[in-house]
Structure formats: C-alpha cells, structure tokens
Amino acid sequence: MNLTRSVESKAATGFSPVPFATRRKFFLLAMALPAVAYVIALGVFPLVKGMWYSLYEYNLLKPARTHFVGIDNYINLLADADFRGAIANTVIFTVFSVAIELVFGFVIALALWRDDRFNRVCLTLILVPVTITPLVVGLIFKGLLLADYGMVGYYLAQWGITDPRGLFATPSTALATLIFIDIWEWTPLVALILLAGLKALPGDLLEAAAVDGATAWRTFRSITLPLMLPAVMLALTLRTIDAFRVFDSVFVTTGGGPGNSTNTLMVYAVKEGLSFFNIGKASAISNIALLCVAIIAICFILMIRHFDKKANGR
Amino acid sequence: MVFDTARRGFLLLTLVFFLLPFLWLAMTAYKPSNAIFSIPPHLLFTPTLDQFRNALRIFDVGSLIISSLLIAGGSMLLSLILGVPAGYALARSTHPAAMGVAYFFMTIRMVPAVAALIPFYLLMRDIGLIGSWFSVVLINCVLNTAFVSWMMYSYFRSLPKELEEAALTDGCRQFGAFWKVSLPAVRSGIIASALFCVLFSWNDFLFAMFLTRLDSKPISVALLSAYGTKDITWGTLGALAHFSTVPIVLIVLVLNRYFVQGLTKGIN
C-alpha cells in the first residue's frame, strides 16, 4: 500500500497540481459512466415506466379510456384463471427442466472430466444446441414431431404411443414436450459449467482419497459433491432464471396452446401487450414476472454466499 | 478399461442425441418437396438444391442477412465500446460503489425481456425510431453492455495491477496505460465478449419482431413469419434456416476456445 502511494505521488508531481489519486478516481468514473448512463437510460427507465403503466387502464386501441386505476390490474390478475394457469405452467416448466438438466448435465460433465482428445472433440460438438437460434430449435422439433409427416411424430402417432393429433396438439403432452426441448437445448451449457467446476477441484485431495482407499462413490459424496456446490448453485441460478423467462421455444411451437396448456408468463404478457395492445395488464404481468425473477436471484445469491462461507470458512 | 469404453459409448450416444435433430433440419433443405411430405416419412432421397432456389426466390435473403449483420454487428460494437471501459473501471476501482454497480449490471442481464420491451416499444414510437434496425441495436445493447461489463470485470480483475502501475510511472497517461497495456492483455476476453454479443443479438427475434418493419427485418423474423404461411414448405424453411444457423454455428466451432473460456470466466 505504501509502495503504491509513493509511486502515485511521484507520478502526480510529474503532470499537474491535482493529486494522482483524485485524477485516478475521475478517470475510472469517466470510464464507467457511459455504460452506466446507457443502461439506466434505455434499460432501467423503461422498467420504471412499465411499473407506472401497470397502474393504468391503458389500451393502445382505446386511448380515450386511459385512466389511473391503482393496483386494480394486479387485483384482476389474481382473479384471472388464465394468469394462475400461466404461473402454474411456468413453475412446472422451470422445476422439471432445470432438475433434469442438472442431473443429466452432471453425468455428462463427469464423463467429459478426463482431458483427452476424444473428450475435447465431444465437448465442442455437444455445444451445438446452445449456439443454434432458439427459434430454429423450436422449428426443428415442430418439424420432427408433427403427427402427419414428421420423421418421429408420424411413427409415434402410427404406433399408438402418442395421441394421433401429435405431441404439441394434445394438452396433456404439450408442456412435457416443451420441457424436453429445453433439456435438449440447455443441458450442454449446464454440463459445461459443471465441467469447469470439476476441473477446478483440488487434484491432491482426490488423490489422497484414492490413496486412503476410498470408494468412487464415497469420494464423490464426501469430496466432489460438497466442493462442487458453488458450481452447481451457479448452474441452478442461471438456468432457473432463464427457464422462468422462457419465451422463444413456446411461442414458435405452440404459441401457448392447445387451450392454455403451455401458456407461460412471458407468452401471456407478450400476447396481452403486443397482440391485444393491453399495455396496463401486460405491464402488470411483466412486473410480477420481474418480481419472481428478482426473488429467485436473491435466494440463490444468498445460498451461494452461504455455501462459499462454509467451503472457505470466511 | 471397461469403464473407459462405457464412458465413451455414453458420450457417443449423447452426441447423437444432441446432434441428430440439427442434422435433420440441415438434411430437409436438400430434399425434394415430395420426399418431405411422403407418408410414411423415409430417410432416403436424391439431394437437390431446389429448396435453396425457392428460398432465394421467395425471400430477399440478401437484405435479411444485411439486417441481421447490422443488428448483431452494431450491437456488438456499441456494447464493446461502452462495456469494456466500464469493466476496467469496476475491476480497478476500490470504491465500495463499484461492487454495487457490478451487481447492478448482473441483475439487468436477468430482467425478462418482455418487461422492458413494451415501454421501450412506446418510447421508440414516440421518438420515431420504430421500424428501424437501429432501435433493435439500442435495446440489444442494454443487455449486451451489462453482460460485457460484467464479463470484462472478471477478465481485468485477473490481470495484475502492477502492469499498469509500471506503465504509469514510465510516464504513460492513464488512458494510455489502459489502451496500450491492459487492453492487449485481455484480448481473449474481448473476443469472448464479442462472440457472446453476436450470439445474443443474431439469435434474438422478440425485439426485432416488434421493432422492425418489412425492409429492416432480420432473418430470424423472416423465419418466424415464413413458418405457418401456406405456400412455404419445410424444405424452404430449412434452406432459410441454413442462412441463419450455419454462420453462427461455424463461428462458435472455430472460436470454440474463446467460447468455453468466456463461459468459464463469466462463471467464476
């Protein structure tokens, strides 16, 4: 600390009467300010405006009827069966896709753990679904699973495994199919995050366990899993928040149907806001979704801190 | 040994699971129309380029790709210009507020897109930018700038401070030290950030769908509107999807090292 001080004061006398530390502060502020200003102006400002809109009866098609209604939009939503259905769908979708992605991703990460040529090639190719446009992912599965001429859907329907109308057109299977698509698209990402966690494990600890004659299962349960908790929590956080906001794949494949069986919060909000121009109601839905995401994020961040404290004793 | 064979077998099966659906789409574009609609569906067909001809006839593919490039490239450039210096400032500042700003950027990245889209749509309408690709760049930049700042923060933090301090004592200006010393040292972080910006913006269709018009729509929006139109077959759609998917998959496969490194860095 003292060393840096003396370096700073030396540099300061060289340029101007303003002390170096002060100029440094201004410089860093000037570097950060444009980005912060931009994000506040075009990101936070619209969000705050959205909160404001949610307190109005505001329909772009009936501008004359715009008036302040307080929290009526929110009260109406609680009584709205479609809204409750959308929440239930979103929660079911999130819980099942994230749980399966974590388990499947962990197995893949363990298989990819050893660093050899075969595994490196596998990892590269396995990441393809993550990079494909989510819209195209939806189209791929729609095309494959169509009951009339889809390469897979046709046989599933012919052999009586699924309803003749196809997986997407049957309310009982549509949501499960969307969960399957999400698993296909994002398990590779979970596997990669967990693989990064595995590679960061202290090798000497695992070796010591092996020398002591610990079984593979015992090592996994007592060493690998506890040390992996931060990485697992991170994968869990990222995926839960993203699954909760699911939009693209649902919009392309089922558009929320059949009936309302795959209507998620985001799809519901987009339909209300940008198809029916019901800005007040749509803003209220988005704000509830925003609140849910914030609660999920805070819970997970607190849990990550807790595990970090336990692991590092800080 | 047995275990190793089982492990490789499992990985090969996993690869098949993750690659086959994608290959199916790629294949569809080379099928003649009658093979796509044959009942029962079969695997064998004589490859043809008809679907690509159809796609080029029905869509103005050139202008779609240009719009996509403008949106992805524009938002990448602007996000890097704003986000890289911010990441540097956050990593170097000892002020307690810096940590708060870093968390703020992370939180913004998690906001559901729809929540920002509706007010943003009305804002763009009011200032007359609706229908232009530039409005899509502006909103993509909010998420991308937040992401780039957060990611570059991790990269700059892992760079030893002493490097810049030495440059400063040698008479370098503050910006000079950043530009000539720190920036080249985090080159791989910048490539990774750029890659993710392009990936996010190229793949987005929600913002573009509501903010662009006919002459400014990117390829993702064209795909969505094409799907569901009566006279467009899966083959044509597959051909169009080639233009949208193949470039991005190739870029990520080529820059795979930066992609994986960026993800790992963004995590820790």
Chai-1 contact restraints between the chains, C-beta under 6 A:
chainA,res_idxA,chainB,res_idxB,connection_type,confidence,min_distance_angstrom,max_distance_angstrom,comment,restraint_id
A,V7,B,E165,contact,1.0,0.0,6.0,A-B,restraint_1
A,V7,B,T169,contact,1.0,0.0,6.0,A-B,restraint_2
A,A11,B,L168,contact,1.0,0.0,6.0,A-B,restraint_3
A,A11,B,T169,contact,1.0,0.0,6.0,A-B,restraint_4
A,F27,B,Q174,contact,1.0,0.0,6.0,A-B,restraint_5
A,L28,B,A89,contact,1.0,0.0,6.0,A-B,restraint_6
A,L28,B,R92,contact,1.0,0.0,6.0,A-B,restraint_7
A,L28,B,S93,contact,1.0,0.0,6.0,A-B,restraint_8
A,M31,B,P85,contact,1.0,0.0,6.0,A-B,restraint_9
A,M31,B,Y88,contact,1.0,0.0,6.0,A-B,restraint_10
A,M31,B,A89,contact,1.0,0.0,6.0,A-B,restraint_11
A,A32,B,A86,contact,1.0,0.0,6.0,A-B,restraint_12
A,A32,B,A89,contact,1.0,0.0,6.0,A-B,restraint_13
A,P34,B,L82,contact,1.0,0.0,6.0,A-B,restraint_14
A,A35,B,L82,contact,1.0,0.0,6.0,A-B,restraint_15
A,A35,B,G83,contact,1.0,0.0,6.0,A-B,restraint_16
A,A35,B,A86,contact,1.0,0.0,6.0,A-B,restraint_17
A,A35,B,T145,contact,1.0,0.0,6.0,A-B,restraint_18
A,A35,B,S149,contact,1.0,0.0,6.0,A-B,restraint_19
A,Y38,B,L82,contact,1.0,0.0,6.0,A-B,restraint_20
A,Y38,B,T145,contact,1.0,0.0,6.0,A-B,restraint_21
A,V39,B,I108,contact,1.0,0.0,6.0,A-B,restraint_22
A,V39,B,V142,contact,1.0,0.0,6.0,A-B,restraint_23
A,V39,B,T145,contact,1.0,0.0,6.0,A-B,restraint_24
A,V39,B,A146,contact,1.0,0.0,6.0,A-B,restraint_25
A,L42,B,L138,contact,1.0,0.0,6.0,A-B,restraint_26
A,L42,B,V142,contact,1.0,0.0,6.0,A-B,restraint_27
A,G43,B,I108,contact,1.0,0.0,6.0,A-B,restraint_28
A,G43,B,V142,contact,1.0,0.0,6.0,A-B,restraint_29
A,P46,B,A116,contact,1.0,0.0,6.0,A-B,restraint_30
A,P46,B,P119,contact,1.0,0.0,6.0,A-B,restraint_31
A,P46,B,F120,contact,1.0,0.0,6.0,A-B,restraint_32
A,L47,B,A116,contact,1.0,0.0,6.0,A-B,restraint_33
A,K49,B,P119,contact,1.0,0.0,6.0,A-B,restraint_34
A,G50,B,A115,contact,1.0,0.0,6.0,A-B,restraint_35
A,G50,B,P119,contact,1.0,0.0,6.0,A-B,restraint_36
A,I108,B,T14,contact,1.0,0.0,6.0,A-B,restraint_37
A,A111,B,R7,contact,1.0,0.0,6.0,A-B,restraint_38
A,A111,B,F10,contact,1.0,0.0,6.0,A-B,restraint_39
A,A111,B,L11,contact,1.0,0.0,6.0,A-B,restraint_40
A,C122,B,L11,contact,1.0,0.0,6.0,A-B,restraint_41
A,T124,B,N256,contact,1.0,0.0,6.0,A-B,restraint_42
A,L125,B,L15,contact,1.0,0.0,6.0,A-B,restraint_43
A,I126,B,F18,contact,1.0,0.0,6.0,A-B,restraint_44
A,V128,B,F22,contact,1.0,0.0,6.0,A-B,restraint_45
A,P129,B,F18,contact,1.0,0.0,6.0,A-B,restraint_46
A,T131,B,I248,contact,1.0,0.0,6.0,A-B,restraint_47
A,T131,B,V249,contact,1.0,0.0,6.0,A-B,restraint_48
A,T131,B,V252,contact,1.0,0.0,6.0,A-B,restraint_49
A,I132,B,T245,contact,1.0,0.0,6.0,A-B,restraint_50
A,T133,B,N203,contact,1.0,0.0,6.0,A-B,restraint_51
A,T133,B,S220,contact,1.0,0.0,6.0,A-B,restraint_52
A,T133,B,S244,contact,1.0,0.0,6.0,A-B,restraint_53
A,T133,B,T245,contact,1.0,0.0,6.0,A-B,restraint_54
A,L135,B,F205,contact,1.0,0.0,6.0,A-B,restraint_55
A,L135,B,S220,contact,1.0,0.0,6.0,A-B,restraint_56
A,L135,B,L223,contact,1.0,0.0,6.0,A-B,restraint_57
A,V136,B,A241,contact,1.0,0.0,6.0,A-B,restraint_58
A,V136,B,T245,contact,1.0,0.0,6.0,A-B,restraint_59
A,I140,B,P21,contact,1.0,0.0,6.0,A-B,restraint_60
A,I140,B,L25,contact,1.0,0.0,6.0,A-B,restraint_61
A,G143,B,W234,contact,1.0,0.0,6.0,A-B,restraint_62
A,Y149,B,F37,contact,1.0,0.0,6.0,A-B,restraint_63
A,Y149,B,I39,contact,1.0,0.0,6.0,A-B,restraint_64
A,Y149,B,P41,contact,1.0,0.0,6.0,A-B,restraint_65
A,M151,B,P41,contact,1.0,0.0,6.0,A-B,restraint_66
A,Y154,B,P41,contact,1.0,0.0,6.0,A-B,restraint_67
A,L192,B,L263,contact,1.0,0.0,6.0,A-B,restraint_68
A,I193,B,I267,contact,1.0,0.0,6.0,A-B,restraint_69
A,A196,B,T264,contact,1.0,0.0,6.0,A-B,restraint_70
A,L234,B,I267,contact,1.0,0.0,6.0,A-B,restraint_71
A,I241,B,M110,contact,1.0,0.0,6.0,A-B,restraint_72
A,R245,B,P112,contact,1.0,0.0,6.0,A-B,restraint_73
A,M266,B,V114,contact,1.0,0.0,6.0,A-B,restraint_74
A,A269,B,V114,contact,1.0,0.0,6.0,A-B,restraint_75
A,V270,B,V114,contact,1.0,0.0,6.0,A-B,restraint_76
A,G273,B,I118,contact,1.0,0.0,6.0,A-B,restraint_77
A,L274,B,F210,contact,1.0,0.0,6.0,A-B,restraint_78
A,A282,B,I118,contact,1.0,0.0,6.0,A-B,restraint_79
A,S286,B,V114,contact,1.0,0.0,6.0,A-B,restraint_80
A,S286,B,A115,contact,1.0,0.0,6.0,A-B,restraint_81
A,A289,B,P112,contact,1.0,0.0,6.0,A-B,restraint_82
A,L290,B,P112,contact,1.0,0.0,6.0,A-B,restraint_83
A,L290,B,A115,contact,1.0,0.0,6.0,A-B,restraint_84
A,V293,B,M110,contact,1.0,0.0,6.0,A-B,restraint_85
A,A297,B,M110,contact,1.0,0.0,6.0,A-B,restraint_86
